[in-house]
Amino acid sequence: MALDPKFIGRAYGPFTYEIGREKLREFSLILGGSVPSAGTFGEPPAHVSPLLYSQDAAAAGPYGDVIAFPSFAVVFAIRPFSAAIADPELGVDRVRLVHGEQELEFLGVMRPGDVLTTTGHISELYRKAGMDFLVVTTETLNARGEPVVRGVWTAVIRPA
């Protein structure tokens, strides 16, 4: 069943997320294969900047504190996309859903203590090669109202 284009423009959010220093540190360690939740902290890979996990190094750096690895934005910025695919009125068959792609545009540095608010809307619904495509565009602002991340998230719903 094709997704109804009447849902283009439907908004989701706002969703609020406060960035925690430990979450940022854990994220950078996970990149190196550690499993912080299991107590295996290990060391971050050599190519990961200490600005992403070391308070001492970060304090002497240009931002004054630990900053987020750019892909950390997925933790919070995906929420409007998730809300859209779970929206019962849209009727997305999640069993047939495949993650198509995501694009993130980084506009600001993410720091511990930042309270970020993400909103999103369905920007496109179309059919191609017998599959439905759902595109959600998101924007995340910090507490000062400055844009931090913009995202475009695409789901592909395969035919039955």
C-alpha positions in Angstrom: 0.0 0.0 0.0 1.5 3.4 -1.1 2.1 6.0 1.6 -0.4 8.9 1.3 1.3 12.1 0.1 -1.2 14.1 2.3 1.2 13.4 5.2 4.0 15.5 3.6 4.7 18.3 6.1 3.5 16.4 9.1 5.7 17.5 12.1 7.2 15.5 14.9 8.7 16.8 18.1 10.1 18.7 19.8 12.3 16.1 21.4 14.8 17.3 24.0 18.1 15.7 24.9 20.7 16.8 27.4 24.2 15.7 26.5 26.1 13.9 29.3 29.9 13.9 29.5 30.0 10.2 30.2 27.9 9.4 27.2 30.3 11.3 25.0 33.3 9.5 26.6 31.5 6.1 26.2 30.7 6.8 22.6 34.3 7.6 21.7 35.4 4.4 23.5 32.8 2.3 21.6 34.4 3.5 18.4 37.5 1.6 19.5 35.7 -1.6 20.3 35.1 -1.1 24.0 31.9 -2.0 25.7 31.6 0.5 28.5 28.2 -0.9 29.8 30.0 -4.3 30.3 32.9 -2.7 32.1 35.4 -3.1 29.3 36.6 0.5 28.9 39.8 -0.2 27.1 41.5 2.6 25.2 40.2 4.7 22.3 41.8 4.1 19.0 44.9 6.2 18.2 43.1 8.1 15.5 40.4 9.4 17.9 41.1 12.9 19.1 41.5 13.2 22.9 39.2 16.2 22.7 36.4 13.6 22.4 37.2 11.7 25.7 39.9 13.4 27.8 38.8 16.2 30.1 42.4 17.2 30.6 43.3 17.4 26.9 39.9 19.0 26.1 40.4 21.7 28.8 43.6 22.8 27.0 41.9 22.6 23.5 39.9 25.1 21.5 36.6 24.2 23.1 37.5 24.1 26.8 35.8 20.8 27.4 35.1 17.4 25.8 33.1 17.6 22.6 30.9 15.1 20.8 32.1 12.9 18.0 30.0 14.1 15.0 28.1 10.9 14.6 26.9 11.1 18.2 24.2 13.3 16.8 22.4 10.1 15.6 21.6 9.4 19.3 19.1 12.3 19.5 18.5 13.6 16.0 16.9 10.4 14.8 13.9 10.8 17.1 11.5 12.6 14.6 12.4 9.9 12.0 11.6 7.2 14.5 8.3 8.9 15.4 7.3 9.1 11.7 7.9 5.4 11.0 6.0 4.5 14.1 3.1 6.9 13.3 0.0 4.7 13.1 -1.8 7.1 10.7 1.0 6.7 8.2 0.7 2.9 8.3 4.4 2.1 7.6 4.9 -1.7 7.5 8.0 -1.8 9.7 8.6 -5.4 8.8 9.3 -4.3 5.2 11.2 -1.2 6.2 14.9 -0.8 5.3 17.0 2.1 6.4 17.7 3.9 3.1 20.2 6.6 4.0 20.9 9.5 6.3 22.6 12.8 5.8 23.8 14.9 8.6 25.0 18.5 8.3 27.0 19.6 11.4 26.6 23.3 12.2 27.9 23.6 15.7 29.9 21.8 18.4 28.0 19.5 20.8 29.3 19.8 24.4 28.4 18.2 27.7 25.5 19.9 29.4 24.0 21.1 26.1 20.3 20.8 26.0 19.3 20.1 22.4 15.9 20.2 20.9 15.1 18.3 17.7 12.1 18.7 15.5 11.3 17.2 12.1 8.8 16.8 9.4 8.0 14.5 6.5 9.6 16.3 3.6 9.0 13.7 0.9 6.8 10.6 0.2 7.2 9.0 -3.1 7.1 5.6 -4.9 9.9 4.3 -7.1 10.5 0.8 -8.5 7.4 -0.5 -6.6 8.8 0.7 -3.2 7.7 3.6 -1.0 10.2 6.2 0.2 9.7 8.2 3.4 12.0 11.2 3.9 12.1 13.1 7.2 14.1 16.3 7.5 15.2 17.3 11.0 16.8 20.2 12.8 18.4 20.3 16.2 18.9 23.6 18.1 20.9 24.3 21.2 19.4 26.1 24.2 20.4 29.5 22.6 18.3 28.6 19.5 21.4 28.1 17.3 21.3 25.2 14.8 23.6 22.4 15.7 22.6 19.6 13.3 20.4 19.2 10.3 19.5 15.7 9.1 17.7 14.0 6.2 16.6 10.4 7.0 15.2 8.1 4.3 13.3 4.9 4.8 12.5 2.4 2.1 9.4 0.2 2.4 9.7 -2.9 0.3 6.6 -4.3 -1.5 4.7 -7.2 0.1 
